[in-house]
């Protein structure tokens, strides 16, 4: 009887240890998955910010092209309107002041 009980307790303890290891592994895997998702989200946010910055800069350059065309066609009202539309642009430089 003592041998049976002690074998049963040893098996139970072994299962408990195995379950503890599995639980820890699952916890580690869940943490890794969360970190990977967070990293992907951060990279996507950085990519979106870079694309937004590039699009804003391209819009400014397109407006400067419109300003040049308005000047070439002696359409000064349109030139003033384009310059007014982009007066708060962070890309405003010499060319804006020139026009």
DSSP file (Angstrom, degrees, kcal/mol; ACC not computed):
  #  RESIDUE AA STRUCTURE BP1 BP2  ACC     N-H-->O    O-->H-N    N-H-->O    O-->H-N    TCO  KAPPA ALPHA  PHI   PSI    X-CA   Y-CA   Z-CA
    1    1 A X     >        0   0    0      0, 0.0     4,-2.5     0, 0.0     5,-0.2   0.000 360.0 360.0 360.0 -42.5    0.0    0.0    0.0
    2    2 A X  H  >  +     0   0    0      1,-0.2     4,-2.5     2,-0.2     5,-0.2   0.877 360.0  51.3 -62.1 -38.4    2.8    2.4    0.9
    3    3 A X  H  > S+     0   0    0      2,-0.2     4,-2.2     1,-0.2    -1,-0.2   0.889 110.3  48.8 -67.2 -38.7    4.5    1.7   -2.5
    4    4 A X  H  > S+     0   0    0      2,-0.2     4,-2.7     1,-0.2    -2,-0.2   0.932 113.4  46.1 -66.3 -46.0    1.3    2.5   -4.4
    5    5 A X  H  X S+     0   0    0     -4,-2.5     4,-2.6     1,-0.2    -2,-0.2   0.921 113.8  48.2 -64.3 -43.5    0.7    5.7   -2.5
    6    6 A X  H  X S+     0   0    0     -4,-2.5     4,-2.0    -5,-0.2    -1,-0.2   0.876 112.8  48.3 -68.2 -35.3    4.3    6.8   -2.9
    7    7 A X  H  X S+     0   0    0     -4,-2.2     4,-2.6     2,-0.2     5,-0.2   0.917 111.7  50.4 -65.8 -43.7    4.2    6.0   -6.6
    8    8 A X  H  X S+     0   0    0     -4,-2.7     4,-2.5     1,-0.2    -2,-0.2   0.913 111.6  47.7 -61.2 -43.4    0.9    7.9   -7.0
    9    9 A X  H  X S+     0   0    0     -4,-2.6     4,-2.5     2,-0.2    -1,-0.2   0.882 111.1  51.3 -65.6 -38.1    2.3   10.9   -5.2
   10   10 A X  H  X S+     0   0    0     -4,-2.0     4,-2.3     2,-0.2    -2,-0.2   0.912 111.6  46.7 -65.5 -42.0    5.5   10.8   -7.4
   11   11 A X  H  X S+     0   0    0     -4,-2.6     4,-2.6     2,-0.2    -2,-0.2   0.922 112.6  50.3 -64.3 -44.0    3.4   10.7  -10.6
   12   12 A X  H  X S+     0   0    0     -4,-2.5     4,-2.2     1,-0.2    -2,-0.2   0.910 111.8  47.6 -60.6 -42.9    1.2   13.5   -9.3
   13   13 A X  H  X S+     0   0    0     -4,-2.5     4,-2.4     2,-0.2    -1,-0.2   0.900 110.7  51.7 -66.1 -40.8    4.2   15.6   -8.5
   14   14 A X  H  X S+     0   0    0     -4,-2.3     4,-2.4     1,-0.2    -2,-0.2   0.910 110.5  48.4 -62.9 -42.8    5.8   14.9  -11.9
   15   15 A X  H  X S+     0   0    0     -4,-2.6     4,-2.8     2,-0.2    -1,-0.2   0.904 110.0  52.1 -63.3 -41.1    2.5   16.0  -13.6
   16   16 A X  H  X S+     0   0    0     -4,-2.2     4,-2.2     2,-0.2    -2,-0.2   0.909 110.7  47.6 -62.4 -42.1    2.4   19.2  -11.5
   17   17 A X  H  X S+     0   0    0     -4,-2.4     4,-2.4     2,-0.2    -1,-0.2   0.918 112.2  49.7 -65.3 -42.4    6.0   20.0  -12.5
   18   18 A X  H  X S+     0   0    0     -4,-2.4     4,-2.6     1,-0.2    -2,-0.2   0.914 111.8  48.3 -62.1 -43.4    5.2   19.4  -16.1
   19   19 A X  H  X S+     0   0    0     -4,-2.8     4,-2.6     2,-0.2    -1,-0.2   0.870 110.2  52.1 -64.7 -37.0    2.1   21.6  -16.0
   20   20 A X  H  X S+     0   0    0     -4,-2.2     4,-2.3    -5,-0.2    -2,-0.2   0.915 111.1  46.9 -65.4 -42.1    4.1   24.3  -14.3
   21   21 A X  H  X S+     0   0    0     -4,-2.4     4,-2.6     2,-0.2    -2,-0.2   0.924 113.8  48.0 -65.2 -44.1    6.8   24.2  -17.0
   22   22 A X  H  X S+     0   0    0     -4,-2.6     4,-2.6     1,-0.2    -2,-0.2   0.908 111.5  50.5 -62.3 -41.9    4.1   24.2  -19.8
   23   23 A X  H  X S+     0   0    0     -4,-2.6     4,-2.2     2,-0.2    -1,-0.2   0.913 111.3  47.9 -62.8 -42.8    2.3   27.1  -18.1
   24   24 A X  H  X S+     0   0    0     -4,-2.3     4,-2.5     2,-0.2    -2,-0.2   0.913 111.4  50.8 -64.6 -42.3    5.6   29.1  -17.9
   25   25 A X  H  X S+     0   0    0     -4,-2.6     4,-2.7     1,-0.2    -2,-0.2   0.904 110.5  49.1 -61.9 -41.4    6.3   28.3  -21.5
   26   26 A X  H  X S+     0   0    0     -4,-2.6     4,-2.6     2,-0.2    -1,-0.2   0.893 110.7  50.8 -64.9 -38.5    2.9   29.5  -22.5
   27   27 A X  H  X S+     0   0    0     -4,-2.2     4,-2.2     2,-0.2    -2,-0.2   0.916 111.4  47.5 -64.3 -43.0    3.3   32.6  -20.5
   28   28 A X  H  X S+     0   0    0     -4,-2.5     4,-2.5     2,-0.2    -2,-0.2   0.919 112.8  49.0 -64.1 -44.1    6.7   33.3  -22.2
   29   29 A X  H  X S+     0   0    0     -4,-2.7     4,-2.6     2,-0.2    -2,-0.2   0.901 110.7  50.4 -63.2 -41.0    5.2   32.7  -25.6
   30   30 A X  H  X S+     0   0    0     -4,-2.6     4,-2.3     2,-0.2    -1,-0.2   0.900 111.0  49.4 -63.6 -40.3    2.3   35.0  -24.9
   31   31 A X  H  X S+     0   0    0     -4,-2.2     4,-2.5     2,-0.2    -2,-0.2   0.914 111.2  49.1 -65.7 -42.0    4.7   37.7  -23.8
   32   32 A X  H  X S+     0   0    0     -4,-2.5     4,-2.6     2,-0.2    -2,-0.2   0.911 110.9  50.2 -62.9 -42.1    6.8   37.3  -26.9
   33   33 A X  H  X S+     0   0    0     -4,-2.6     4,-2.5     2,-0.2    -1,-0.2   0.907 111.0  49.1 -63.1 -41.2    3.6   37.5  -29.1
   34   34 A X  H  X S+     0   0    0     -4,-2.3     4,-2.4     2,-0.2    -2,-0.2   0.909 112.2  48.2 -64.5 -41.8    2.6   40.7  -27.3
   35   35 A X  H  X S+     0   0    0     -4,-2.5     4,-2.4     2,-0.2    -2,-0.2   0.897 111.7  50.0 -65.3 -39.5    6.0   42.2  -27.8
   36   36 A X  H  X S+     0   0    0     -4,-2.6     4,-2.4     2,-0.2    -2,-0.2   0.909 111.6  48.0 -65.1 -42.1    6.0   41.2  -31.4
   37   37 A X  H  X S+     0   0    0     -4,-2.5     4,-2.4     2,-0.2    -2,-0.2   0.904 112.1  49.7 -64.7 -40.8    2.6   42.8  -31.9
   38   38 A X  H  X S+     0   0    0     -4,-2.4     4,-2.4     2,-0.2    -2,-0.2   0.902 111.2  49.2 -64.2 -41.2    3.6   45.9  -30.1
   39   39 A X  H  X S+     0   0    0     -4,-2.4     4,-2.5     2,-0.2    -2,-0.2   0.913 111.2  49.4 -64.7 -42.4    6.8   46.2  -32.3
   40   40 A X  H  X S+     0   0    0     -4,-2.4     4,-2.4     2,-0.2    -2,-0.2   0.908 111.5  49.2 -62.7 -41.9    4.7   45.7  -35.5
   41   41 A X  H  X S+     0   0    0     -4,-2.4     4,-2.4     2,-0.2    -2,-0.2   0.913 111.2  49.3 -63.7 -42.6    2.3   48.4  -34.4
   42   42 A X  H  X S+     0   0    0     -4,-2.4     4,-2.3     2,-0.2    -2,-0.2   0.914 112.1  48.2 -63.5 -42.7    5.1   50.8  -33.6
   43   43 A X  H  X S+     0   0    0     -4,-2.5     4,-2.5     2,-0.2    -2,-0.2   0.889 111.3  50.4 -65.1 -39.3    6.8   50.1  -37.0
   44   44 A X  H  X S+     0   0    0     -4,-2.4     4,-2.5     2,-0.2    -2,-0.2   0.898 110.5  49.9 -65.3 -39.8    3.4   50.6  -38.8
   45   45 A X  H  X S+     0   0    0     -4,-2.4     4,-2.4     2,-0.2    -2,-0.2   0.907 111.6  48.0 -65.2 -41.8    2.9   53.9  -36.9
   46   46 A X  H  X S+     0   0    0     -4,-2.3     4,-2.4     2,-0.2    -2,-0.2   0.904 111.9  50.0 -64.7 -40.9    6.4   55.1  -37.9
   47   47 A X  H  X S+     0   0    0     -4,-2.5     4,-2.5     2,-0.2    -2,-0.2   0.919 110.9  49.0 -62.9 -43.8    5.8   54.1  -41.5
   48   48 A X  H  X S+     0   0    0     -4,-2.5     4,-2.5     1,-0.2    -2,-0.2   0.904 111.0  50.3 -63.8 -40.9    2.5   56.0  -41.6
   49   49 A X  H  X S+     0   0    0     -4,-2.4     4,-2.4     2,-0.2    -1,-0.2   0.911 110.9  49.1 -62.9 -41.8    4.2   59.1  -40.1
   50   50 A X  H  X S+     0   0    0     -4,-2.4     4,-2.4     1,-0.2    -2,-0.2   0.909 112.4  47.7 -64.8 -41.8    6.9   58.9  -42.7
   51   51 A X  H  X S+     0   0    0     -4,-2.5     4,-2.5     2,-0.2    -2,-0.2   0.887 111.4  50.7 -66.7 -38.0    4.4   58.6  -45.5
   52   52 A X  H  X S+     0   0    0     -4,-2.5     4,-2.4     2,-0.2    -2,-0.2   0.907 110.8  49.2 -64.9 -41.3    2.3   61.5  -44.1
   53   53 A X  H  X S+     0   0    0     -4,-2.4     4,-2.2     2,-0.2    -2,-0.2   0.922 112.2  47.8 -63.1 -44.7    5.4   63.6  -43.9
   54   54 A X  H  X S+     0   0    0     -4,-2.4     4,-2.6     1,-0.2    -2,-0.2   0.906 111.7  50.0 -63.7 -41.5    6.4   62.8  -47.5
   55   55 A X  H  X S+     0   0    0     -4,-2.5     4,-2.2     2,-0.2    -1,-0.2   0.902 110.2  50.3 -64.6 -40.7    2.9   63.5  -48.7
   56   56 A X  H  X S+     0   0    0     -4,-2.4     4,-2.0     2,-0.2    -1,-0.2   0.906 112.1  47.4 -63.5 -41.4    2.8   66.8  -47.0
   57   57 A X  H  X S+     0   0    0     -4,-2.2     4,-2.4     2,-0.2    -2,-0.2   0.913 111.1  50.8 -66.7 -42.0    6.1   67.8  -48.5
   58   58 A X  H  X S+     0   0    0     -4,-2.6     4,-2.4     1,-0.2    -2,-0.2   0.873 108.3  53.2 -63.1 -36.5    5.0   66.7  -51.9
   59   59 A X  H  X S+     0   0    0     -4,-2.2     4,-2.3     2,-0.2    -1,-0.2   0.912 108.3  50.1 -63.8 -42.3    1.8   68.8  -51.6
   60   60 A X  H  X S+     0   0    0     -4,-2.0     4,-2.0     1,-0.2    -2,-0.2   0.931 111.1  48.7 -61.2 -44.8    3.9   71.8  -50.7
   61   61 A X  H  X S+     0   0    0     -4,-2.4     4,-1.8     1,-0.2    -2,-0.2   0.888 110.1  51.6 -63.4 -38.7    6.1   71.2  -53.8
   62   62 A X  H  X S+     0   0    0     -4,-2.4     4,-2.1     1,-0.2    -1,-0.2   0.894 108.9  50.9 -64.7 -39.4    3.0   70.8  -56.0
   63   63 A X  H  X S+     0   0    0     -4,-2.3     4,-2.3     1,-0.2    -1,-0.2   0.863 107.0  53.4 -66.7 -34.7    1.7   74.1  -54.7
   64   64 A X  H  X S+     0   0    0     -4,-2.0     4,-2.1     2,-0.2    -1,-0.2   0.874 107.6  51.6 -66.6 -34.8    5.0   75.8  -55.5
   65   65 A X  H  X S+     0   0    0     -4,-1.8     4,-2.3     2,-0.2    -2,-0.2   0.904 109.1  50.3 -65.2 -41.1    4.6   74.4  -59.1
   66   66 A X  H  X S+     0   0    0     -4,-2.1     4,-2.8     2,-0.2    -2,-0.2   0.889 107.9  53.5 -62.6 -38.6    1.1   75.9  -59.2
   67   67 A X  H  X S+     0   0    0     -4,-2.3     4,-2.3     2,-0.2    -2,-0.2   0.924 108.7  49.0 -61.8 -43.8    2.5   79.2  -58.0
   68   68 A X  H  X S+     0   0    0     -4,-2.1     4,-2.7     2,-0.2    -2,-0.2   0.921 112.2  48.2 -60.9 -44.6    5.1   79.2  -60.8
   69   69 A X  H  X S+     0   0    0     -4,-2.3     4,-1.9     1,-0.2    -2,-0.2   0.906 110.1  51.5 -64.0 -41.8    2.4   78.4  -63.4
   70   70 A X  H  <>S+     0   0    0     -4,-2.8     5,-3.1     1,-0.2    -1,-0.2   0.906 111.8  47.9 -61.7 -40.4    0.1   81.2  -62.0
   71   71 A X  H ><5S+     0   0    0     -4,-2.3     3,-1.6     1,-0.2    -2,-0.2   0.931 110.2  51.1 -64.0 -46.2    3.1   83.6  -62.3
   72   72 A X  H 3<5S+     0   0    0     -4,-2.7    -1,-0.2     1,-0.3    -2,-0.2   0.822 113.7  44.9 -61.7 -31.1    3.9   82.4  -65.9
   73   73 A X  T 3<5S-     0   0    0     -4,-1.9    -1,-0.3    -5,-0.2    -2,-0.2   0.288 111.9-118.7 -96.6   9.2    0.2   82.9  -66.9
   74   74 A X  T < 5 +     0   0    0     -3,-1.6     2,-0.9     1,-0.2    -3,-0.2   0.848  66.6 143.3  55.5  37.5   -0.1   86.3  -65.1
   75   75 A X     >< +     0   0    0     -5,-3.1     4,-1.8    -6,-0.2     3,-0.3  -0.688  15.8 165.6-106.2  76.1   -2.8   85.0  -62.9
   76   76 A X  H  >  +     0   0    0     -2,-0.9     4,-2.6     1,-0.2     5,-0.2   0.765  68.0  60.3 -71.1 -27.7   -1.8   86.8  -59.8
   77   77 A X  H  > S+     0   0    0      2,-0.2     4,-2.0     1,-0.2    -1,-0.2   0.922 108.3  45.3 -63.7 -42.6   -5.0   86.2  -57.9
   78   78 A X  H  > S+     0   0    0     -3,-0.3     4,-2.7     2,-0.2    -2,-0.2   0.896 110.7  54.4 -66.5 -39.8   -4.4   82.5  -58.1
   79   79 A X  H  X S+     0   0    0     -4,-1.8     4,-2.3     1,-0.2    -2,-0.2   0.936 109.6  47.1 -58.6 -47.5   -0.7   83.0  -57.1
   80   80 A X  H  X S+     0   0    0     -4,-2.6     4,-2.4     1,-0.2    -1,-0.2   0.893 111.7  51.4 -61.7 -39.4   -1.8   84.9  -54.0
   81   81 A X  H  X S+     0   0    0     -4,-2.0     4,-2.4     2,-0.2    -2,-0.2   0.916 109.7  48.7 -65.7 -43.4   -4.4   82.2  -53.1
   82   82 A X  H  X S+     0   0    0     -4,-2.7     4,-1.3     1,-0.2    -2,-0.2   0.934 113.1  47.6 -61.5 -45.8   -1.8   79.4  -53.5
   83   83 A X  H  < S+     0   0    0     -4,-2.3     3,-0.2     1,-0.2    -1,-0.2   0.884 111.8  50.2 -64.2 -38.1    0.6   81.3  -51.3
   84   84 A X  H >< S+     0   0    0     -4,-2.4     3,-1.1     1,-0.2     4,-0.2   0.893 106.6  56.0 -65.0 -40.0   -2.1   82.0  -48.7
   85   85 A X  H 3< S+     0   0    0     -4,-2.4     3,-0.2     1,-0.2    -1,-0.2   0.796 116.8  34.5 -63.7 -28.9   -3.1   78.3  -48.6
   86   86 A X  T >< S+     0   0    0     -4,-1.3     3,-1.7    -3,-0.2    -1,-0.2   0.183  80.0 111.7-113.6  17.7    0.4   77.2  -47.7
   87   87 A X  T <  S+     0   0    0     -3,-1.1    -1,-0.2     1,-0.3    -2,-0.1   0.760  82.0  48.5 -65.5 -22.1    1.6   80.0  -45.5
   88   88 A X  T 3  S+     0   0    0     -4,-0.2    -1,-0.3    -3,-0.2    -2,-0.1   0.330  82.3 128.9 -96.9   7.4    1.6   77.7  -42.4
   89   89 A X    X   -     0   0    0     -3,-1.7     3,-1.2     1,-0.2    -3,-0.1  -0.374  58.8-141.7 -65.7 136.8    3.5   74.9  -44.1
   90   90 A X  T 3  S+     0   0    0      1,-0.2    -1,-0.2    -2,-0.1   -33,-0.0   0.628 102.1  59.3 -71.5 -10.7    6.6   73.7  -42.2
   91   91 A X  T 3  S+     0   0    0    -35,-0.1    -1,-0.2     2,-0.0    -2,-0.1   0.425  73.1 131.1 -95.8   0.0    8.4   73.4  -45.6
   92   92 A X    <   +     0   0    0     -3,-1.2     2,-0.2    -6,-0.1    -5,-0.0  -0.319  30.7 148.8 -59.0 127.3    8.0   77.0  -46.4
   93   93 A X    >>  -     0   0    0     -2,-0.1     4,-1.5     0, 0.0     3,-0.8  -0.484  60.1 -43.8-137.6-152.8   11.3   78.4  -47.6
   94   94 A X  H 3> S+     0   0    0      1,-0.3     4,-2.6     2,-0.2     5,-0.2   0.863 126.2  59.4 -52.8 -43.6   12.9   80.9  -49.8
   95   95 A X  H 3> S+     0   0    0      1,-0.2     4,-2.1     2,-0.2    -1,-0.3   0.845 102.7  52.5 -60.8 -35.4   10.6   80.1  -52.8
   96   96 A X  H <4 S+     0   0    0     -3,-0.8    -1,-0.2     1,-0.2    -2,-0.2   0.939 112.7  44.2 -66.4 -44.9    7.5   81.0  -50.8
   97   97 A X  H  < S+     0   0    0     -4,-1.5    -2,-0.2     1,-0.2    -1,-0.2   0.854 109.3  58.3 -67.4 -33.9    9.0   84.4  -49.9
   98   98 A X  H  <        0   0    0     -4,-2.6    -1,-0.2     1,-0.3    -2,-0.2   0.941 360.0 360.0 -59.6 -48.8   10.2   84.8  -53.4
   99   99 A X     <        0   0    0     -4,-2.1    -1,-0.3    -5,-0.2    -2,-0.2   0.496 360.0 360.0 -70.1 360.0    6.7   84.5  -54.8
